[in-house]
Amino acid sequence: MFFKETSTLIDPDEFLLNNVNSYHYEVMDEGQHIWMGFYMSDGKIGHLNMFINDGRIKVRYEEFDNENL
């Protein structure tokens, strides 16, 4: 398991988020792209994108402070 240590992750197999207060899930493009927003207790916001690129599943997680949005 990968415990998140940086604010951006590209194609991790697994990672763990702590202290998630709520999340928001959207299908951006049916069968092609899913987006999730995570709202942490420390005020940070995480964005997780899962999408198909050249027939492969790609994953990108980015985390922001409220000031850096």
N, C-alpha and C positions, 0 to 999 in steps of 0.2 A: 504494500500500500504506500502511496506517495502522500506525505504530509506536506501541504502547500507551504513553501518557503519564500516564494517570490510573488510579485503582483501579476505576472503574466506567465501562463503555462500554455505550451503548444503541443498537442497530441499526447497528453498524459494517458496512461492506461487506467489509472485510478488516482484520485486525490481526495482529501478530507477537508471539509470546511467546518470550523468550530463557531459556536455562538450565532447561528443563523436565527434571526427573529421571524422572518417571513421570506417567501419567494414568489416570483411571478413567472409563469410559463406561457410561451406563445409558439404556435406553429407559424413560422414566417412564410414557408413555401411547402405545401403538402408533399411529403415524401423526400424533401430536399434539405430543409433547414429548420432547426428548432433553436429557440432562444430562451434562456432563463436568467432572471435577475434575482440576486440574493442580497438581502438587507441584514447586515450584521449588527449585533448589540453595541459595537464600538463605533458605529456610524459609517463604516465602510460599505461600499456597494460592489458586488461582484456580477460580472456578465459572463455567461457561459453560452457559447455558440457551438452547435453540433450540426455539421452539414456534409453533403456529398460533394466531392471534388474528384473528377476523373474516375468515378466509380468506387472511390474509397471514402470511408467515414473520417472526417477531420474534426478535431476538437480544439477550441481556443477558449481559455479562461483569462479574464482580465479583472483586476480589482482596483477600485478607485476610492480616494477620500472624497467626501462631499465637496471640498474646495476644488478638486481636480476634474470635475465633470464637465 
